[in-house]
Amino acid sequence: MRVVKPIQLSPDDDRRLRVLSKRKRVEARVQIRTRIVLLAAAGMTDKDIAQKLDLGRRVAARWRARFLAAGVDGLLQDATRPGRPRTARNAANVEQVVRSLDEAEQ
């Protein structure tokens, strides 16, 4: 049986998480992440958190681990995605296509 690492929140982290979890103008995914960490800090298991928030267990485990690794700031940013980054050449191609469509309309 796996044992998850407990989360101990500093007063500052606790305050920041509570504000983020209730703020109206915060992305929904950030609110869910903060709620996961607050429930984990209250001693709930990943399975119980997943049931309470209607998520997958792995999602709860991922955000618990991300918080332990990077703190509150780690919850605010998405991980980098795989794939080739955009290049200036691609941007130039898009501009060229837009220009040609504009000319075709005239």
N, C-alpha and C positions, 0 to 999 in steps of 0.2 A: 504494500500500500504506500502510495506517495504521500509525503508530508509537505505541505506548502509552507513557504516562508511567511512568517507573520509580518504584518505591516504595523510599524509604530510611527504615528504621525506627530510631527512637532506642532506646537500651537499655531505657528504661521502657516504650515502646510494644511492643517485642519481648517483654518479660517478660509484660506484660498479655495480649497476644494468645496467647502460649503457654499461660498459665494458663487463659484462657477456652476454648481449643480442646480442653483435656483435662479440664476440670472436669466432674464427673458431674451436678451440679444446675444446668446451664445449658441453655437451650432449644436444641434441635437446630439451628434456623435460625441462631442466634448462633454455634454451633460451626462451621457451614459457612462463614459469613461470615468468621470469623477464619482458617479454613484457606485460604480464597481469598486473603486479604491476605498470609498468611505465604508461600504459594507464589509470589505475585506479587513479594514482596520478595526471594525466592530467584532471581528472574530468569525465571520461566516466563511464557509468553504466555497470553492469555485462552483461546485455543483449547486449549492443553495443559492448563491448569487445568480447563477444562470436561470434557475427556476423562478426566482423572485422578479427578475428583470426581463424574463422571456427571451433569453439569449442562449447561445451555445456555451458549454462549459469551457471550450477552448478560447472563446472570446474573453471570458472572465479571467482565465489564466494568463492570456497574452497581456492584458492591461495591468494585471497585478505585477507581472514580471517587468513590464515597461516602466511602471512607477518605481519599482525597486532599483532599476538601472539608471533612470534619468530624472526621477522626481516629477513634480507637477508639470514642469516644462515639457517633459516627454509625452504627457497626455495631450498637449495642445497641438502637436505636430504629427502629421502622418509620416510613415516611413517612406523612404524613396522607393519608387517603383522601378521594376526592371524594364529594360528596353532602351532603344537608341534615343538619345536626346535630340531635340529639334536643332536643326542647323540653319544658318543664314540662307543657305541655298534653298531649303524648303520654304522659308518665309518669302524669298524672292519669287519662287514659283507661284505661291498663292497670290501675291500681288499681281503677277503677270496674268494669271487666269481672271482675276477680278477686273483688271483693265480691259482685257479682251471681251469680257461679258458686257462691260459698260459700253464699249465701242459698238458691239453688236446690237444693243438696244437703241442706239442713236440712229 
